[in-house]
C-alpha cells in the first residue's frame, strides 16, 4: 500500500488508486503520513483538523475519523494493524518508503550526493524524484499548520532538485534540454536567482552571450522593482565571468555554487 501526498492525497493498493473524498479524513491521513511509524498526539491532530475551530469532544471526533481512514485504507472497522490507536494519539504503521514524499526526498539526497562525481546516476535519481509529483504537495490536505508547512518545504525541495537536474544536464553536455527546462522555470520563478544563473551559463555555453547578459539585466530589474534588492553575489559573479569570457565557465566545477536561502522570491518564515 502506498500513500501519495505529492499532489491530491490518494491511496494506492494492488494497482488501484483511491481518492479520499472527506476533507477531515484527508487531513488526518496526511498528518499521520508525514510521520509514519510515530505517534501523533490527539492534541496535535485536533490542532491540525480544527485549527481555530475547536470541537466539543475532539477525541470522539478523531475516533470517528480514524474509522473512516481505516475504511479508505481497505481495513475492517476494528483492524488496528495499519492505523493504531494508542493512549495519547494515533500511529500510522507503514514503512516510510510507502509514502511518495519520502521516496522523493531519498532520490533528491542521492541525486545531490552523486552530482559531482557521477552525473549520470545523479540524473536518474533527480528525474525519478521529480517524476513522483502529480501536483502541489499536500494539495487538498486542509489548512492545518503541519500540512501547510510540510507542503511549502516539499515545494522548496522540489525547486532545489530542478536546480540539481539542470546542473547534471550541463555537466553531461545537454545544454539544449537544460535551456528548455530552465526557460520554463525562470518564467515561473523569475526571482529565483539560481535558475537565472544556470540559464545564463547554458546560454553562454551555446554561444548566446548576448541572451545571457540580457537575462541578467531583466532579472536585475525585477529584483530591484519587486524586492528592492540587487542580485546576490553568485549571480553577479556569473555575470562578470560571462562578460570576461572566463575559461572556467566550460568546467564542471563552475556549477558548485553556494545557494542563497531566502533569495528566491519565496517566503522564508
C-alpha positions in Angstrom: 0.0 0.0 0.0 1.3 3.4 -0.9 0.1 6.8 0.3 0.7 9.7 -2.1 0.9 13.3 -0.8 2.8 14.9 -3.7 -0.4 16.1 -5.3 -4.0 15.3 -4.3 -4.0 12.8 -1.4 -4.6 9.2 -2.6 -4.0 5.6 -1.6 -2.7 3.0 -4.0 -3.2 -0.7 -3.4 -2.8 -3.6 -5.7 -2.9 -1.4 -8.8 -5.9 0.6 -7.7 -5.7 4.3 -6.8 -8.3 5.5 -4.3 -9.1 9.2 -3.7 -10.1 10.4 -0.3 -13.3 12.5 -0.5 -13.9 13.7 3.1 -11.7 16.7 3.9 -11.1 15.8 7.6 -10.2 12.3 6.7 -7.7 13.6 4.1 -6.3 15.9 6.8 -5.9 13.1 9.3 -4.4 10.7 6.9 -2.0 13.3 5.5 -0.9 14.4 9.0 -0.2 10.8 10.1 1.6 10.1 6.8 4.1 12.9 7.5 5.3 10.8 10.4 4.8 7.2 9.6 5.7 4.9 12.5 5.5 7.7 15.0 2.7 8.7 17.4 0.8 11.9 16.6 -1.0 13.0 19.7 -4.7 13.8 20.0 -3.9 17.4 20.7 -1.7 17.7 17.6 -4.3 16.0 15.4 -7.0 18.2 16.7 -5.0 21.3 16.1 -4.4 20.2 12.5 -8.0 19.2 11.8 -9.8 22.0 13.6 -7.3 24.8 14.0 -9.2 27.9 15.1 -12.5 26.0 15.2 -12.3 23.6 18.2 -14.9 20.9 18.6 -16.7 19.9 21.8 -15.2 16.4 22.1 -12.1 16.1 19.8 -11.2 12.6 20.9 -14.6 11.2 19.9 -14.4 13.1 16.7 -10.9 11.8 16.0 -12.1 8.2 16.7 -14.9 8.6 14.1 -12.4 10.0 11.5 -9.9 7.1 12.3 -12.7 4.7 11.5 -13.2 6.4 8.1 -9.4 6.4 7.5 -9.4 2.6 8.1 -12.2 2.3 5.6 -10.3 4.3 3.0 -7.3 2.0 3.6 -9.5 -1.0 3.0 -9.3 -2.3 6.6 -12.1 -3.8 8.6 -13.5 -1.3 11.2 -11.8 -3.0 14.1 -8.4 -3.7 12.3 -5.7 -1.7 14.1 -2.7 -3.2 12.3 -2.2 -0.3 10.0 -3.7 2.6 11.9 -3.2 2.1 15.6 -4.9 4.0 18.4 -2.5 4.5 21.4 -3.3 6.0 24.8 -2.3 9.5 23.7 -2.9 9.6 19.9 -2.7 7.6 16.7 0.1 5.9 14.7 0.2 5.0 11.0 2.1 1.7 11.0 3.6 1.8 7.5 7.2 1.9 6.3 8.4 5.4 5.4 9.2 4.3 1.8 5.4 3.7 1.2 4.9 7.5 1.3 5.8 9.1 -2.0 7.1 12.2 -0.2 9.8 10.2 1.5 10.8 8.4 -1.7 11.1 11.9 -3.3 13.4 13.1 -0.5 15.5 9.9 -0.7 16.0 10.3 -4.5 16.8 14.0 -4.0 19.5 13.3 -1.5 21.1 10.6 -3.6 21.0 12.7 -6.7 22.7 15.7 -4.9 25.3 13.4 -3.5 26.1 11.8 -6.8 26.2 15.1 -8.8 29.9 16.0 -8.6 31.3 12.6 -9.4 28.5 10.5 -11.0 26.3 12.9 -13.0 24.6 10.0 -14.9 23.5 8.4 -11.7 22.5 11.8 -10.3 20.4 12.4 -13.3 18.5 9.1 -12.8 17.7 9.9 -9.2 16.7 13.5 -9.8 14.4 12.6 -12.7 12.9 9.8 -10.5 12.3 12.3 -7.7 10.5 14.8 -10.0 8.5 12.0 -11.7 6.7 11.3 -8.4 4.9 14.7 -8.4 1.3 14.9 -9.6 0.6 18.4 -8.4 1.3 20.7 -5.5 2.3 18.8 -2.4 -0.5 18.1 0.1 -2.8 19.9 -2.3 -6.0 19.0 -0.6 -4.8 18.2 3.0 -6.5 21.2 4.6 -5.4 24.4 6.2 -3.6 22.9 9.3 -0.2 24.3 10.1 1.6 21.0 9.8 0.4 20.1 6.3 0.8 23.7 5.0 4.3 23.9 6.4 5.3 20.5 5.0 3.8 21.4 1.7 5.9 24.5 1.5 9.0 22.6 2.4 8.4 19.9 -0.2 7.8 22.6 -2.8 11.1 24.3 -1.9 12.9 21.0 -2.1 11.5 20.3 -5.5 13.0 23.6 -6.7 16.4 22.6 -5.5 16.0 19.3 -7.3 15.2 21.2 -10.5 18.4 23.2 -9.9 20.4 20.0 -9.4 18.9 18.4 -12.5 19.8 21.4 -14.6 23.4 21.2 -13.2 23.5 17.5 -14.1 22.4 18.2 -17.7 25.1 20.9 -18.1 27.8 18.6 -16.7 26.7 15.9 -19.3 26.7 18.5 -22.1 22.9 18.5 -22.6 22.6 22.3 -22.8 19.6 22.3 -25.1 17.5 20.2 -22.7 18.7 22.4 -19.8 17.8 25.6 -21.6 14.3 24.3 -22.4 13.6 23.4 -18.8 15.2 26.5 -17.3 13.2 28.7 -19.6 10.0 27.4 -18.1 11.4 27.6 -14.6 12.7 31.2 -14.9 9.3 32.2 -16.3 7.5 30.6 -13.3 10.0 31.7 -10.7 11.5 34.9 -12.1 13.1 36.0 -8.8 14.9 32.7 -8.1 18.4 33.7 -8.9 19.9 30.2 -9.1 17.6 29.4 -12.1 18.8 32.6 -13.8 22.4 31.8 -13.1 22.1 28.3 -14.6 20.3 29.5 -17.6 22.9 32.2 -18.2 25.6 29.6 -18.1 23.7 27.3 -20.5 23.1 30.2 -23.0 26.7 31.2 -22.8 27.9 27.7 -23.5 25.8 27.5 -26.6 27.3 30.8 -28.0 24.4 33.1 -26.9 26.3 35.5 -24.7 24.1 38.4 -25.5 21.0 36.4 -24.5 22.7 35.5 -21.2 23.5 39.2 -20.5 20.0 40.3 -21.3 18.6 37.7 -18.9 20.8 39.1 -16.2 19.6 42.7 -16.9 16.0 41.5 -16.8 16.4 39.7 -13.5 18.3 42.6 -12.0 15.5 44.9 -12.9 12.8 42.6 -11.5 14.7 42.2 -8.2 15.0 45.9 -7.9 11.4 46.7 -8.8 9.7 43.9 -6.8 12.0 43.4 -3.8 14.2 46.5 -3.8 17.4 44.4 -3.8 20.4 43.8 -6.1 21.4 40.3 -7.3 23.3 38.3 -4.8 27.0 37.7 -5.2 26.8 34.3 -7.0 24.7 35.8 -9.8 26.8 38.9 -10.0 29.9 36.8 -10.2 28.4 34.7 -13.1 27.6 37.9 -14.9 31.2 39.1 -14.6 32.6 35.8 -15.7 30.4 35.8 -18.8 31.5 39.4 -19.6 35.1 38.3 -19.3 34.7 35.1 -21.3 36.2 33.3 -18.3 37.6 29.9 -19.4 36.3 28.4 -16.1 32.8 28.6 -17.5 33.4 25.5 -19.5 34.4 23.4 -16.5 32.0 21.3 -14.3 33.4 22.9 -11.1 31.7 26.2 -12.0 28.4 24.7 -11.2 29.1 24.2 -7.5 27.6 27.5 -6.4 26.5 28.4 -2.9 22.7 28.6 -2.6 21.3 31.7 -1.1 18.4 30.9 1.2 15.6 33.5 1.0 16.8 35.0 -2.3 14.2 33.1 -4.4 11.2 35.3 -4.1 9.6 32.8 -1.7 8.7 33.4 1.9 11.4 32.4 4.4 9.3 32.5 7.6 
